[in-house]
């Protein structure tokens, strides 16, 4: 029985941590929208996407690793955003 209580506490901690990340990242999302920047994606978690939904041009995601999150704002750093999402952009070298 003690192991179930411990597992419950761990799950609760992960959920509360994810909630605090979601609130933090939503602040980034609101600031970007307020400044008129394009937002491609809002993700809670990293890694493979478990759930996604496109709403008003923004892809809302929940990913497999719940210890983080991001708001993809390509106007700020297009190359960094592509690397973070795992899709390396083609760079032209001359």
Secondary structure per residue as TSV (DSSP state, phi and psi in degrees):
chain	resnum	aa	ss	phi	psi
A	1	X	-	360.0	-35.3
A	2	X	H	-62.9	-35.5
A	3	X	H	-65.7	-37.1
A	4	X	H	-65.8	-38.1
A	5	X	H	-65.8	-42.4
A	6	X	H	-62.3	-45.0
A	7	X	H	-62.1	-40.3
A	8	X	H	-61.0	-41.8
A	9	X	H	-64.8	-39.6
A	10	X	H	-64.1	-45.5
A	11	X	H	-62.0	-42.4
A	12	X	H	-61.9	-42.1
A	13	X	H	-62.7	-44.0
A	14	X	H	-63.0	-42.9
A	15	X	H	-64.3	-42.5
A	16	X	H	-67.8	-38.4
A	17	X	H	-63.3	-44.0
A	18	X	H	-64.0	-37.3
A	19	X	H	-64.2	-43.0
A	20	X	H	-65.5	-36.2
A	21	X	H	-64.9	-43.5
A	22	X	H	-60.4	-43.2
A	23	X	H	-64.9	-43.6
A	24	X	H	-61.5	-49.7
A	25	X	H	-66.9	-32.5
A	26	X	H	-64.2	-31.0
A	27	X	H	-63.1	-41.8
A	28	X	H	-62.5	-42.4
A	29	X	H	-60.2	-47.8
A	30	X	H	-64.4	-40.8
A	31	X	H	-63.6	-41.2
A	32	X	H	-64.7	-44.7
A	33	X	H	-63.9	-39.9
A	34	X	H	-63.5	-35.5
A	35	X	T	-82.4	-4.4
A	36	X	T	84.1	18.1
A	37	X	-	-84.3	150.8
A	38	X	-	-79.6	134.4
A	39	X	-	-115.0	120.8
A	40	X	-	-86.3	-39.5
A	41	X	E	-150.5	148.3
A	42	X	E	-125.4	117.0
A	43	X	E	-127.2	135.7
A	44	X	E	-104.9	113.5
A	45	X	E	101.0	169.2
A	46	X	E	-124.7	173.3
A	47	X	E	86.3	-156.4
A	48	X	E	-61.4	139.2
A	49	X	E	-78.4	127.0
A	50	X	E	-91.8	-33.6
A	51	X	E	-146.7	140.7
A	52	X	E	-147.8	147.6
A	53	X	E	-149.8	133.4
A	54	X	E	-94.4	118.5
A	55	X	E	-131.9	120.3
A	56	X	T	52.0	41.2
A	57	X	T	81.0	1.4
A	58	X	E	-112.0	128.5
A	59	X	E	-89.2	113.3
A	60	X	E	-90.1	129.4
A	61	X	E	-131.6	150.1
A	62	X	E	-125.0	123.5
A	63	X	E	-110.1	170.7
A	64	X	E	-69.1	-34.5
A	65	X	E	-101.3	107.2
A	66	X	E	-79.8	7.4
A	67	X	E	-95.6	58.4
A	68	X	E	155.5	-171.5
A	69	X	E	177.7	171.7
A	70	X	E	-159.6	161.0
A	71	X	E	-119.7	118.1
A	72	X	E	-82.6	107.9
A	73	X	-	-118.1	92.4
A	74	X	T	-65.9	-23.4
A	75	X	T	-65.8	-25.7
A	76	X	T	-80.8	-51.0
A	77	X	-	-151.1	83.9
A	78	X	H	-59.7	-39.9
A	79	X	H	-72.0	-39.7
A	80	X	H	-66.3	-38.2
A	81	X	H	-64.0	-41.9
A	82	X	H	-64.3	-40.1
A	83	X	H	-66.3	-40.9
A	84	X	H	-64.6	-36.2
A	85	X	H	-85.0	-4.9
A	86	X	T	87.9	8.3
A	87	X	-	-116.3	94.1
A	88	X	-	-63.3	128.3
A	89	X	-	-77.1	148.7
A	90	X	-	-78.0	121.2
A	91	X	-	-104.3	136.4
A	92	X	-	-96.0	119.0
A	93	X	-	-104.8	136.5
A	94	X	-	-117.8	360.0
